[in-house]
Amino acid sequence: MKVLEHKWDPYSLKLRLTIGITVFSTLSLAGLASWISMKFQQIQISNHKENIEYIADRFPNDVEIYSDMVPVHEGLERVINNRTDKNIFIWVEKNQQVAVASSQIRENPNFFSDLLAVNEVASTPQLRNLDGRYWLLCKTPLQVKSENLGNVYIAQDITSDQTVLLSLLRSLILATAIALAIKILAITFYINHSLRPLKRISQLTANVSVESLSEAQLHLKNPPSEVKELAETFNQMLMRLSQSWEHQRKLLNDVSHELRTPLTIICGYLESTLRRGNNLSELQKEALGTAAGEANRTVQLLTDLLDLARADNGSIHFQQEKIVVNHLIAEIVTMVGQYSQHHIEFQVAPEELEIIADHDRLKQVLINLIDNAIKYSPADYPIIVKAYRKDKSAVIEVCDHGVGIPLSKQDLIFERFYRLDEARNRSGGTGLGLSIAKTLVLGMGAKISVKSQPKKGSIFTLEFAQ
C-alpha cells in the first residue's frame, strides 16, 4: 500500500490552525499598533491643546489688564505679541475684518490666508490639515470691560511634531509587519511540528496490510497525551482486527478442509452412478450431471480457498529450482489441448529460456491463465503463449482475443471473488483463480500484470528476474 501523499487540502487541520492563529495574531498586533498610535497622537495633541486653551482662557484678562494702562487697541497688540512665537499665531477678527494680527502672521501671509479661509472654527482646539501643514485652531469671544471686540483666533503649527509622529507610526507599522511575518513563520513551524505525530500515524496506518496486521503497531516518540491516547486506541483496534482476521482465516481453513472430503466423495458417487446408470432416464441423467458439475465446482472452490488460506498462513512452501520455460510451456500446451477445442499457439525463442521457480506452482499458474483465456475468448480465435528474454528478465505472456477488461477494473481482477459482469454470465468461475495466480507468482519472487482493451483481448504477463 502506498504512503498517503499530502496535497493542498483546504479542510486540513494544519491549514485551519495556521489561518485561525494567524488571523487572531494579525488582529491582535494590528489592534495593539492602532491603540499605541492613537495614544501617541492623543498625548501629543493634548499637550498642545492645553497650551492653546490656557492662552484662550487668559487672553481676555491679559487684554483687560493692559487696557487699564494703555488704549485697548494697543493693549491688544501687546498681549498678542507676548503670547505668540514662531509656531503660535493669534489674530482678532470682528465683522469679517481682521482688527489686530501678530507679527508672525504678517511675516507669513501664505499661512495667514490659509487660516482665514477656514470656516466654522470651533471653540475648542481642533486639528486641521491645511495644504500639507497641521494646525490646532480655535476661537473664543473677546470682551473687555463689557465691550465686544470680536473673536480672538489662536492657531498653533504642529507640523514638525506631527511629522515626527507619522514617521514613528510608519516605523511602528513596519515593525508590526516584520513581527507578524516572524510570528506567522513560527506559528507554521510550531503547528507542523505539533501535528507531526498525526502525520506519522497516517503514514504507519497507510502501510498496514492484511499480511502485516499481526505485527502492525504504532510507536511514537514523546507524543502529546491526546495523540498518545489515539495511538494506543489504534494499536488496540489493530490487535482486534488481527485476532478477528486470524479467527476468520482459521475458520475458512477448517471449513474448507472439512467440507472438501465429503463433497469429493459425493462427487465420486454421482459420477459413478452416471457411468453405471443404464436404466436411468434422460431427465435423471441430466439432474445427476448437473449435481456432479456443481459438486466439482464446489470442490474446486474449496481447494482454491485452502490454497489462499495456506498462503495467508505462510504455510505454502516453494521448491525453487532451475526450470527450462520452453519445455514447461510445451508440456502445458499439449495437456490443455487435449480437453480444449481452442487452438493454442506456442511462440518461444529457439534457445532455451531458464528461470528459477517452483515447477508445480508455475504450471498451476499458467494452466489457470490459459483456462481463463479459453473461457473468455471465442472458439475461432487462438490463445497465444509467448516466452522471451527482455533485458535481464524472462517474460511469459498469455494472450487472448476475448471480451477484454476495462481500464478502471484492471486493478481489481486480482482481488478475491472479483468477477466482471461479462465474465459472470459466461464462465461460472469462483473469482479466485487470478487471486491465487498472483499469490503464487509473488511467492516465487516474480511479477504479474495485465494489459487489456474491451473487445480486443487481454495479455497477462509474468516476469522473472534472472
DRENDO-1510 file (C-alpha; in Angstrom, 1 decimal, always signed):
<recs>
REC; n; res; u; v; w
REC; 1; MET; +0.0; +0.0; +0.0 .
REC; 2; LYS; +1.4; +3.4; -0.9 .
REC; 3; VAL; +2.0; +6.1; +1.7 .
REC; 4; LEU; -0.6; +8.8; +1.7 .
REC; 5; GLU; +0.5; +11.8; -0.4 .
REC; 6; HIS; +0.0; +15.1; +1.2 .
REC; 7; LYS; -1.5; +17.7; -1.1 .
REC; 8; TRP; -3.0; +21.1; -0.6 .
REC; 9; ASP; -6.2; +20.5; +1.4 .
REC; 10; PRO; -8.4; +23.5; +2.3 .
REC; 11; TYR; -10.0; +21.4; +5.0 .
REC; 12; SER; -6.8; +20.2; +6.7 .
REC; 13; LEU; -6.4; +20.7; +10.4 .
REC; 14; LYS; -2.9; +22.2; +9.8 .
REC; 15; LEU; -4.3; +24.9; +7.4 .
REC; 16; ARG; -7.2; +25.7; +9.7 .
REC; 17; LEU; -5.0; +26.1; +12.8 .
REC; 18; THR; -2.5; +28.2; +10.8 .
REC; 19; ILE; -5.1; +30.5; +9.4 .
REC; 20; GLY; -7.0; +30.8; +12.6 .
REC; 21; ILE; -4.0; +31.6; +14.8 .
REC; 22; THR; -2.6; +33.9; +12.1 .
REC; 23; VAL; -5.8; +35.9; +11.8 .
REC; 24; PHE; -6.0; +36.2; +15.6 .
REC; 25; SER; -2.4; +37.3; +15.8 .
REC; 26; THR; -2.8; +39.8; +13.0 .
REC; 27; LEU; -5.8; +41.3; +14.6 .
REC; 28; SER; -4.1; +41.4; +17.9 .
REC; 29; LEU; -1.0; +43.1; +16.6 .
REC; 30; ALA; -2.9; +45.5; +14.4 .
REC; 31; GLY; -5.2; +46.4; +17.3 .
REC; 32; LEU; -2.2; +47.0; +19.6 .
REC; 33; ALA; -0.4; +49.1; +17.0 .
REC; 34; SER; -3.5; +51.1; +16.3 .
REC; 35; TRP; -4.0; +51.7; +20.1 .
REC; 36; ILE; -0.4; +52.8; +20.5 .
REC; 37; SER; -0.6; +55.2; +17.6 .
REC; 38; MET; -3.8; +56.7; +18.9 .
REC; 39; LYS; -2.4; +57.1; +22.4 .
REC; 40; PHE; +0.8; +58.8; +21.0 .
REC; 41; GLN; -1.4; +61.2; +18.9 .
REC; 42; GLN; -3.7; +61.9; +21.8 .
REC; 43; ILE; -0.8; +62.6; +24.1 .
REC; 44; GLN; +0.9; +64.9; +21.6 .
REC; 45; ILE; -2.2; +66.8; +20.7 .
REC; 46; SER; -3.5; +67.1; +24.2 .
REC; 47; ASN; -0.3; +68.9; +25.3 .
REC; 48; HIS; -0.7; +71.4; +22.5 .
REC; 49; LYS; -4.5; +71.8; +23.2 .
REC; 50; GLU; -3.8; +72.5; +26.9 .
REC; 51; ASN; -1.4; +75.3; +25.8 .
REC; 52; ILE; -3.9; +76.8; +23.4 .
REC; 53; GLU; -6.8; +76.5; +25.9 .
REC; 54; TYR; -4.6; +78.2; +28.5 .
REC; 55; ILE; -3.9; +81.1; +26.1 .
REC; 56; ALA; -7.6; +81.4; +25.2 .
REC; 57; ASP; -8.6; +81.5; +28.8 .
REC; 58; ARG; -6.0; +84.1; +29.8 .
REC; 59; PHE; -6.3; +86.2; +26.7 .
REC; 60; PRO; -9.3; +88.4; +27.8 .
REC; 61; ASN; -7.9; +89.0; +31.3 .
REC; 62; ASP; -4.5; +90.0; +29.9 .
REC; 63; VAL; -6.1; +92.5; +27.5 .
REC; 64; GLU; -8.2; +93.9; +30.3 .
REC; 65; ILE; -5.0; +94.4; +32.5 .
REC; 66; TYR; -3.2; +96.2; +29.7 .
REC; 67; SER; -6.2; +98.3; +28.8 .
REC; 68; ASP; -6.0; +99.9; +32.3 .
REC; 69; MET; -2.6; +101.3; +31.3 .
REC; 70; VAL; -2.9; +101.9; +27.6 .
REC; 71; PRO; -5.7; +102.1; +25.0 .
REC; 72; VAL; -7.5; +98.8; +24.3 .
REC; 73; HIS; -6.1; +98.5; +20.8 .
REC; 74; GLU; -2.5; +99.0; +21.9 .
REC; 75; GLY; -3.0; +96.6; +24.9 .
REC; 76; LEU; -4.4; +94.0; +22.5 .
REC; 77; GLU; -1.3; +94.3; +20.3 .
REC; 78; ARG; +1.0; +93.9; +23.3 .
REC; 79; VAL; -0.9; +90.7; +24.5 .
REC; 80; ILE; -0.8; +89.2; +21.1 .
REC; 81; ASN; +3.0; +89.9; +20.7 .
REC; 82; ASN; +3.6; +88.4; +24.2 .
REC; 83; ARG; +1.7; +85.2; +23.5 .
REC; 84; THR; +2.9; +84.5; +20.0 .
REC; 85; ASP; +6.0; +82.7; +19.0 .
REC; 86; LYS; +7.2; +81.0; +15.8 .
REC; 87; ASN; +4.5; +78.4; +15.9 .
REC; 88; ILE; +1.6; +80.2; +17.6 .
REC; 89; PHE; -0.4; +82.7; +15.5 .
REC; 90; ILE; -3.1; +85.0; +17.1 .
REC; 91; TRP; -5.4; +87.5; +15.5 .
REC; 92; VAL; -8.7; +89.3; +16.3 .
REC; 93; GLU; -11.5; +89.4; +13.8 .
REC; 94; LYS; -14.7; +91.5; +14.0 .
REC; 95; ASN; -17.3; +91.7; +11.4 .
REC; 96; GLN; -15.1; +89.7; +9.0 .
REC; 97; GLN; -12.4; +92.3; +9.4 .
REC; 98; VAL; -9.0; +91.4; +11.0 .
REC; 99; ALA; -8.6; +94.0; +13.6 .
REC; 100; VAL; -5.2; +93.1; +15.0 .
REC; 101; ALA; -2.8; +90.4; +13.9 .
REC; 102; SER; +0.5; +89.2; +15.2 .
REC; 103; SER; +3.8; +89.8; +13.6 .
REC; 104; GLN; +4.2; +86.1; +12.8 .
REC; 105; ILE; +1.1; +86.4; +10.6 .
REC; 106; ARG; +2.3; +89.4; +8.9 .
REC; 107; GLU; +5.6; +87.7; +8.1 .
REC; 108; ASN; +3.8; +84.6; +6.8 .
REC; 109; PRO; +1.0; +85.9; +4.6 .
REC; 110; ASN; +0.5; +82.5; +2.9 .
REC; 111; PHE; -0.1; +80.7; +6.2 .
REC; 112; PHE; -2.4; +83.5; +7.2 .
REC; 113; SER; -4.5; +83.3; +4.1 .
REC; 114; ASP; -4.9; +79.6; +4.6 .
REC; 115; LEU; -6.0; +80.1; +8.2 .
REC; 116; LEU; -8.5; +82.8; +7.2 .
REC; 117; ALA; -10.1; +80.5; +4.7 .
REC; 118; VAL; -11.1; +78.0; +7.4 .
REC; 119; ASN; -14.8; +78.0; +8.1 .
REC; 120; GLU; -16.6; +77.0; +11.2 .
REC; 121; VAL; -13.8; +77.3; +13.7 .
REC; 122; ALA; -14.7; +75.6; +17.0 .
REC; 123; SER; -14.3; +77.0; +20.5 .
REC; 124; THR; -12.2; +74.0; +21.4 .
REC; 125; PRO; -8.9; +73.3; +19.6 .
REC; 126; GLN; -9.3; +71.1; +16.5 .
REC; 127; LEU; -6.7; +69.6; +14.3 .
REC; 128; ARG; -6.8; +70.8; +10.7 .
REC; 129; ASN; -4.6; +69.9; +7.7 .
REC; 130; LEU; -4.1; +73.0; +5.5 .
REC; 131; ASP; -2.0; +72.5; +2.4 .
REC; 132; GLY; +0.1; +69.8; +3.9 .
REC; 133; ARG; +0.6; +71.5; +7.3 .
REC; 134; TYR; -1.0; +70.6; +10.5 .
REC; 135; TRP; -2.7; +73.2; +12.7 .
REC; 136; LEU; -4.5; +73.3; +16.0 .
REC; 137; LEU; -7.1; +76.0; +15.6 .
REC; 138; CYS; -9.8; +77.5; +17.9 .
REC; 139; LYS; -11.6; +80.8; +18.6 .
REC; 140; THR; -13.1; +82.5; +21.6 .
REC; 141; PRO; -15.2; +85.6; +22.1 .
REC; 142; LEU; -13.2; +88.6; +23.3 .
REC; 143; GLN; -15.0; +91.0; +25.7 .
REC; 144; VAL; -13.1; +93.7; +27.6 .
REC; 145; LYS; -14.9; +95.9; +30.0 .
REC; 146; SER; -18.3; +94.8; +28.6 .
REC; 147; GLU; -17.1; +95.8; +25.1 .
REC; 148; ASN; -17.3; +93.2; +22.4 .
REC; 149; LEU; -14.0; +93.3; +20.4 .
REC; 150; GLY; -15.0; +90.3; +18.2 .
REC; 151; ASN; -13.4; +86.8; +18.2 .
REC; 152; VAL; -9.8; +86.0; +19.0 .
REC; 153; TYR; -8.4; +83.2; +16.9 .
REC; 154; ILE; -5.5; +81.1; +18.1 .
REC; 155; ALA; -3.6; +78.7; +15.7 .
REC; 156; GLN; -0.6; +76.6; +16.5 .
REC; 157; ASP; +1.5; +75.0; +13.8 .
REC; 158; ILE; +2.4; +71.4; +15.0 .
REC; 159; THR; +3.6; +70.2; +11.6 .
REC; 160; SER; +7.1; +69.2; +12.9 .
REC; 161; ASP; +5.6; +67.3; +15.8 .
REC; 162; GLN; +3.1; +65.6; +13.6 .
REC; 163; THR; +5.8; +64.7; +11.0 .
REC; 164; VAL; +7.8; +63.0; +13.8 .
REC; 165; LEU; +4.7; +61.2; +14.9 .
REC; 166; LEU; +3.8; +60.0; +11.4 .
REC; 167; SER; +7.4; +58.8; +11.0 .
REC; 168; LEU; +7.1; +57.0; +14.3 .
REC; 169; LEU; +3.8; +55.4; +13.2 .
REC; 170; ARG; +5.4; +54.2; +9.9 .
REC; 171; SER; +8.2; +52.7; +11.8 .
REC; 172; LEU; +5.7; +51.1; +14.1 .
REC; 173; ILE; +3.7; +49.7; +11.1 .
REC; 174; LEU; +6.9; +48.3; +9.6 .
REC; 175; ALA; +8.0; +46.7; +12.9 .
REC; 176; THR; +4.5; +45.3; +13.3 .
REC; 177; ALA; +4.6; +43.7; +9.8 .
REC; 178; ILE; +8.1; +42.2; +10.5 .
REC; 179; ALA; +6.9; +40.9; +13.8 .
REC; 180; LEU; +3.8; +39.5; +12.2 .
REC; 181; ALA; +5.8; +37.7; +9.5 .
REC; 182; ILE; +8.2; +36.2; +12.0 .
REC; 183; LYS; +5.2; +35.2; +14.2 .
REC; 184; ILE; +3.4; +33.5; +11.2 .
REC; 185; LEU; +6.6; +31.5; +10.4 .
REC; 186; ALA; +6.9; +30.5; +14.0 .
REC; 187; ILE; +3.3; +29.5; +14.1 .
REC; 188; THR; +3.5; +27.5; +10.9 .
REC; 189; PHE; +6.7; +25.7; +12.2 .
REC; 190; TYR; +5.2; +25.0; +15.6 .
REC; 191; ILE; +1.9; +23.7; +14.2 .
REC; 192; ASN; +3.7; +21.5; +11.7 .
REC; 193; HIS; +5.9; +20.1; +14.5 .
REC; 194; SER; +2.9; +19.6; +16.7 .
REC; 195; LEU; +1.0; +17.7; +14.0 .
REC; 196; ARG; +4.0; +15.5; +13.1 .
REC; 197; PRO; +2.8; +12.6; +15.3 .
REC; 198; LEU; -0.6; +12.6; +13.5 .
REC; 199; LYS; +1.3; +12.5; +10.2 .
REC; 200; ARG; +3.4; +9.6; +11.5 .
REC; 201; ILE; +0.2; +7.8; +12.5 .
REC; 202; SER; -1.2; +8.4; +9.0 .
REC; 203; GLN; +2.0; +7.0; +7.4 .
REC; 204; LEU; +2.1; +3.9; +9.6 .
REC; 205; THR; -1.6; +3.1; +9.1 .
REC; 206; ALA; -1.3; +3.6; +5.4 .
REC; 207; ASN; +1.3; +0.8; +5.2 .
REC; 208; VAL; -0.8; -1.7; +7.3 .
REC; 209; SER; -1.9; -4.6; +5.2 .
REC; 210; VAL; -3.5; -8.0; +5.8 .
REC; 211; GLU; -0.2; -9.7; +5.8 .
REC; 212; SER; +1.4; -7.3; +8.4 .
REC; 213; LEU; -1.7; -6.9; +10.6 .
REC; 214; SER; -0.4; -9.1; +13.4 .
REC; 215; GLU; +2.9; -7.1; +13.6 .
REC; 216; ALA; +1.5; -3.7; +13.0 .
REC; 217; GLN; +2.0; -1.3; +15.9 .
REC; 218; LEU; +2.2; +2.5; +16.2 .
REC; 219; HIS; +5.3; +3.6; +18.0 .
REC; 220; LEU; +5.6; +7.4; +18.5 .
REC; 221; LYS; +8.5; +9.2; +20.3 .
REC; 222; ASN; +7.3; +11.6; +23.0 .
REC; 223; PRO; +3.9; +12.4; +21.5 .
REC; 224; PRO; +1.3; +14.6; +23.3 .
REC; 225; SER; -1.0; +12.9; +25.6 .
REC; 226; GLU; -4.0; +13.2; +23.2 .
REC; 227; VAL; -2.0; +11.7; +20.3 .
REC; 228; LYS; -0.6; +9.0; +22.6 .
REC; 229; GLU; -4.1; +8.0; +23.6 .
REC; 230; LEU; -5.1; +8.0; +19.9 .
REC; 231; ALA; -2.1; +5.8; +19.0 .
REC; 232; GLU; -3.0; +3.3; +21.8 .
REC; 233; THR; -6.6; +3.2; +20.6 .
REC; 234; PHE; -5.2; +2.4; +17.1 .
REC; 235; ASN; -3.0; -0.3; +18.4 .
REC; 236; GLN; -5.9; -1.9; +20.3 .
REC; 237; MET; -8.0; -1.7; +17.1 .
REC; 238; LEU; -5.2; -3.3; +15.0 .
REC; 239; MET; -4.9; -6.1; +17.6 .
REC; 240; ARG; -8.6; -6.8; +17.5 .
REC; 241; LEU; -8.6; -6.8; +13.7 .
REC; 242; SER; -5.6; -9.2; +13.7 .
REC; 243; GLN; -7.4; -11.5; +16.0 .
REC; 244; SER; -10.6; -11.3; +14.0 .
REC; 245; TRP; -8.7; -12.0; +10.8 .
REC; 246; GLU; -6.9; -15.0; +12.4 .
REC; 247; HIS; -10.2; -16.4; +13.5 .
REC; 248; GLN; -11.7; -15.9; +10.1 .
REC; 249; ARG; -8.8; -17.4; +8.3 .
REC; 250; LYS; -8.7; -20.4; +10.7 .
REC; 251; LEU; -12.5; -20.9; +10.2 .
REC; 252; LEU; -12.1; -20.7; +6.5 .
REC; 253; ASN; -9.3; -23.2; +6.5 .
REC; 254; ASP; -11.1; -25.6; +8.8 .
REC; 255; VAL; -14.5; -25.4; +7.0 .
REC; 256; SER; -12.8; -25.8; +3.6 .
REC; 257; HIS; -10.8; -28.8; +4.8 .
REC; 258; GLU; -13.8; -30.4; +6.4 .
REC; 259; LEU; -16.2; -29.9; +3.5 .
REC; 260; ARG; -13.8; -30.9; +0.7 .
REC; 261; THR; -13.6; -34.5; +1.7 .
REC; 262; PRO; -17.3; -35.3; +1.9 .
REC; 263; LEU; -18.0; -33.3; -1.2 .
REC; 264; THR; -15.3; -35.2; -3.1 .
REC; 265; ILE; -16.9; -38.5; -2.0 .
REC; 266; ILE; -20.4; -37.2; -3.1 .
REC; 267; CYS; -18.9; -36.1; -6.5 .
REC; 268; GLY; -17.4; -39.6; -6.9 .
REC; 269; TYR; -20.7; -41.4; -6.2 .
REC; 270; LEU; -22.6; -39.1; -8.6 .
REC; 271; GLU; -20.1; -39.7; -11.4 .
REC; 272; SER; -20.1; -43.5; -10.7 .
REC; 273; THR; -23.9; -43.6; -10.7 .
REC; 274; LEU; -23.9; -41.8; -14.1 .
REC; 275; ARG; -21.4; -44.2; -15.6 .
REC; 276; ARG; -23.3; -47.3; -14.4 .
REC; 277; GLY; -26.9; -45.9; -14.7 .
REC; 278; ASN; -28.0; -47.7; -17.8 .
REC; 279; ASN; -31.6; -47.8; -16.6 .
REC; 280; LEU; -31.7; -44.0; -15.8 .
REC; 281; SER; -34.0; -41.8; -17.7 .
REC; 282; GLU; -32.6; -38.8; -19.6 .
REC; 283; LEU; -34.1; -36.4; -17.0 .
REC; 284; GLN; -32.4; -38.3; -14.2 .
REC; 285; LYS; -29.1; -38.3; -16.0 .
REC; 286; GLU; -29.4; -34.6; -16.6 .
REC; 287; ALA; -30.1; -34.0; -12.9 .
REC; 288; LEU; -27.2; -36.2; -11.8 .
REC; 289; GLY; -24.9; -34.5; -14.3 .
REC; 290; THR; -25.9; -31.0; -13.0 .
REC; 291; ALA; -25.4; -32.2; -9.4 .
REC; 292; ALA; -22.0; -33.7; -10.2 .
REC; 293; GLY; -20.9; -30.5; -12.0 .
REC; 294; GLU; -21.9; -28.3; -9.1 .
REC; 295; ALA; -20.2; -30.6; -6.7 .
REC; 296; ASN; -17.0; -30.5; -8.7 .
REC; 297; ARG; -17.2; -26.7; -8.9 .
REC; 298; THR; -17.7; -26.6; -5.1 .
REC; 299; VAL; -14.7; -28.9; -4.5 .
REC; 300; GLN; -12.6; -26.6; -6.8 .
REC; 301; LEU; -13.8; -23.6; -4.8 .
REC; 302; LEU; -12.8; -25.2; -1.5 .
REC; 303; THR; -9.4; -26.2; -3.0 .
REC; 304; ASP; -8.8; -22.6; -4.0 .
REC; 305; LEU; -9.8; -21.4; -0.6 .
REC; 306; LEU; -7.5; -23.8; +1.1 .
REC; 307; ASP; -4.6; -22.6; -1.2 .
REC; 308; LEU; -5.4; -19.0; -0.2 .
REC; 309; ALA; -5.6; -19.9; +3.5 .
REC; 310; ARG; -2.2; -21.6; +3.3 .
REC; 311; ALA; -0.8; -18.6; +1.5 .
REC; 312; ASP; -2.2; -16.3; +4.2 .
REC; 313; ASN; -0.7; -18.6; +7.0 .
REC; 314; GLY; +2.6; -18.7; +5.2 .
REC; 315; SER; +2.4; -22.4; +5.0 .
REC; 316; ILE; +2.9; -22.7; +1.2 .
REC; 317; HIS; +6.4; -23.8; +0.6 .
REC; 318; PHE; +8.0; -23.2; -2.8 .
REC; 319; GLN; +10.6; -25.6; -4.2 .
REC; 320; GLN; +12.6; -23.1; -6.2 .
REC; 321; GLU; +14.7; -24.8; -8.9 .
REC; 322; LYS; +16.0; -24.1; -12.4 .
REC; 323; ILE; +13.3; -24.6; -15.0 .
REC; 324; VAL; +13.5; -24.5; -18.8 .
REC; 325; VAL; +10.5; -22.5; -19.8 .
REC; 326; ASN; +10.4; -23.9; -23.3 .
REC; 327; HIS; +9.8; -27.5; -22.0 .
REC; 328; LEU; +7.3; -26.5; -19.4 .
REC; 329; ILE; +5.1; -24.4; -21.8 .
REC; 330; ALA; +5.2; -27.2; -24.4 .
REC; 331; GLU; +4.0; -29.7; -21.8 .
REC; 332; ILE; +1.2; -27.4; -20.7 .
REC; 333; VAL; +0.1; -26.6; -24.2 .
REC; 334; THR; -0.1; -30.3; -25.1 .
REC; 335; MET; -2.0; -31.1; -21.9 .
REC; 336; VAL; -4.5; -28.3; -22.3 .
REC; 337; GLY; -5.0; -29.1; -26.0 .
REC; 338; GLN; -6.4; -32.5; -25.1 .
REC; 339; TYR; -9.5; -31.1; -23.4 .
REC; 340; SER; -10.0; -27.8; -25.2 .
REC; 341; GLN; -11.3; -27.0; -28.7 .
REC; 342; HIS; -9.3; -23.8; -28.8 .
REC; 343; HIS; -6.2; -23.6; -30.9 .
REC; 344; ILE; -3.2; -22.8; -28.6 .
REC; 345; GLU; -0.1; -21.3; -30.3 .
REC; 346; PHE; +3.3; -21.6; -28.6 .
REC; 347; GLN; +5.7; -18.9; -29.6 .
REC; 348; VAL; +9.2; -19.1; -28.0 .
REC; 349; ALA; +12.7; -18.4; -29.0 .
REC; 350; PRO; +14.8; -21.3; -30.3 .
REC; 351; GLU; +17.3; -21.0; -27.4 .
REC; 352; GLU; +16.4; -22.4; -24.0 .
REC; 353; LEU; +15.0; -19.9; -21.6 .
REC; 354; GLU; +15.8; -20.8; -18.0 .
REC; 355; ILE; +14.3; -19.3; -14.8 .
REC; 356; ILE; +14.3; -20.0; -11.1 .
REC; 357; ALA; +10.8; -21.0; -9.9 .
REC; 358; ASP; +8.6; -23.7; -8.4 .
REC; 359; HIS; +7.8; -26.1; -11.3 .
REC; 360; ASP; +4.4; -27.3; -10.0 .
REC; 361; ARG; +3.2; -23.8; -8.9 .
REC; 362; LEU; +4.3; -22.2; -12.1 .
REC; 363; LYS; +2.5; -24.9; -14.0 .
REC; 364; GLN; -0.6; -24.3; -11.9 .
REC; 365; VAL; -0.5; -20.5; -12.7 .
REC; 366; LEU; -0.1; -21.0; -16.4 .
REC; 367; ILE; -2.9; -23.5; -16.6 .
REC; 368; ASN; -5.1; -21.1; -14.7 .
REC; 369; LEU; -4.2; -18.2; -17.1 .
REC; 370; ILE; -4.7; -20.4; -20.2 .
REC; 371; ASP; -8.0; -21.7; -18.9 .
REC; 372; ASN; -9.1; -18.2; -18.1 .
REC; 373; ALA; -8.3; -17.1; -21.7 .
REC; 374; ILE; -10.2; -20.0; -23.1 .
REC; 375; LYS; -13.3; -19.2; -21.1 .
REC; 376; TYR; -13.4; -15.5; -22.2 .
REC; 377; SER; -12.4; -16.0; -25.9 .
REC; 378; PRO; -14.4; -17.0; -29.0 .
REC; 379; ALA; -13.6; -20.5; -30.1 .
REC; 380; ASP; -12.3; -19.4; -33.5 .
REC; 381; TYR; -9.6; -17.2; -32.1 .
REC; 382; PRO; -6.3; -18.8; -30.9 .
REC; 383; ILE; -4.7; -18.5; -27.5 .
REC; 384; ILE; -1.1; -17.4; -27.8 .
REC; 385; VAL; +1.6; -18.3; -25.2 .
REC; 386; LYS; +4.9; -16.4; -25.6 .
REC; 387; ALA; +8.2; -16.7; -23.9 .
REC; 388; TYR; +11.2; -14.4; -24.5 .
REC; 389; ARG; +14.0; -12.6; -22.8 .
REC; 390; LYS; +13.8; -8.9; -22.0 .
REC; 391; ASP; +16.9; -7.2; -20.7 .
REC; 392; LYS; +17.7; -9.2; -17.6 .
REC; 393; SER; +14.3; -10.8; -17.2 .
REC; 394; ALA; +12.5; -13.7; -18.6 .
REC; 395; VAL; +8.9; -12.9; -19.7 .
REC; 396; ILE; +6.0; -15.3; -20.3 .
REC; 397; GLU; +2.8; -13.9; -21.9 .
REC; 398; VAL; -0.7; -15.5; -22.2 .
REC; 399; CYS; -2.6; -13.6; -24.9 .
REC; 400; ASP; -6.2; -13.9; -25.9 .
REC; 401; HIS; -8.7; -12.1; -28.2 .
REC; 402; GLY; -11.6; -12.2; -25.8 .
REC; 403; VAL; -14.0; -9.7; -24.2 .
REC; 404; GLY; -11.2; -7.7; -22.7 .
REC; 405; ILE; -11.1; -5.8; -19.4 .
REC; 406; PRO; -12.0; -2.1; -18.9 .
REC; 407; LEU; -9.1; +0.0; -17.7 .
REC; 408; SER; -10.9; +1.0; -14.5 .
REC; 409; LYS; -11.3; -2.6; -13.5 .
REC; 410; GLN; -7.8; -4.0; -14.3 .
REC; 411; ASP; -6.5; -3.3; -10.8 .
REC; 412; LEU; -9.5; -5.3; -9.3 .
REC; 413; ILE; -9.3; -8.5; -11.2 .
REC; 414; PHE; -6.6; -9.9; -8.9 .
REC; 415; GLU; -8.8; -9.3; -5.9 .
REC; 416; ARG; -10.5; -12.3; -4.3 .
REC; 417; PHE; -14.0; -13.2; -5.5 .
REC; 418; TYR; -14.0; -10.3; -8.0 .
REC; 419; ARG; -15.5; -11.1; -11.4 .
REC; 420; LEU; -16.5; -8.9; -14.3 .
REC; 421; ASP; -20.2; -8.8; -15.2 .
REC; 422; GLU; -19.5; -10.2; -18.7 .
REC; 423; ALA; -17.4; -13.0; -17.2 .
REC; 424; ARG; -20.0; -13.8; -14.6 .
REC; 425; ASN; -22.5; -14.6; -17.3 .
REC; 426; ARG; -20.2; -16.8; -19.4 .
REC; 427; SER; -18.0; -18.7; -17.1 .
REC; 428; GLY; -19.4; -19.6; -13.7 .
REC; 429; GLY; -15.9; -19.3; -12.1 .
REC; 430; THR; -15.3; -18.7; -8.4 .
REC; 431; GLY; -13.4; -15.4; -8.8 .
REC; 432; LEU; -10.3; -16.8; -7.0 .
REC; 433; GLY; -8.2; -18.0; -9.9 .
REC; 434; LEU; -6.4; -14.8; -10.6 .
REC; 435; SER; -6.0; -14.1; -6.9 .
REC; 436; ILE; -4.3; -17.5; -6.4 .
REC; 437; ALA; -2.2; -16.9; -9.5 .
REC; 438; LYS; -1.0; -13.6; -8.2 .
REC; 439; THR; -0.3; -15.1; -4.7 .
REC; 440; LEU; +1.8; -17.9; -6.2 .
REC; 441; VAL; +3.7; -15.6; -8.6 .
REC; 442; LEU; +4.6; -13.2; -5.9 .
REC; 443; GLY; +5.6; -16.2; -3.7 .
REC; 444; MET; +8.1; -17.2; -6.4 .
REC; 445; GLY; +9.6; -13.7; -6.4 .
REC; 446; ALA; +8.1; -12.8; -9.8 .
REC; 447; LYS; +5.7; -10.2; -11.1 .
REC; 448; ILE; +2.3; -10.5; -12.8 .
REC; 449; SER; +0.5; -7.8; -14.7 .
REC; 450; VAL; -2.3; -7.4; -17.3 .
REC; 451; LYS; -2.9; -5.2; -20.4 .
REC; 452; SER; -6.3; -5.3; -21.9 .
REC; 453; GLN; -8.8; -3.4; -24.1 .
REC; 454; PRO; -12.5; -4.1; -24.2 .
REC; 455; LYS; -13.5; -6.4; -27.2 .
REC; 456; LYS; -9.8; -6.6; -28.2 .
REC; 457; GLY; -8.4; -9.1; -25.7 .
REC; 458; SER; -6.0; -9.3; -22.8 .
REC; 459; ILE; -2.3; -10.0; -22.2 .
REC; 460; PHE; -1.3; -11.5; -18.9 .
REC; 461; THR; +2.4; -11.1; -18.3 .
REC; 462; LEU; +4.8; -13.0; -15.9 .
REC; 463; GLU; +8.2; -11.5; -15.4 .
REC; 464; PHE; +11.0; -13.4; -13.7 .
REC; 465; ALA; +14.3; -11.7; -12.8 .
REC; 466; GLN; +17.4; -13.6; -13.9 .
</recs>
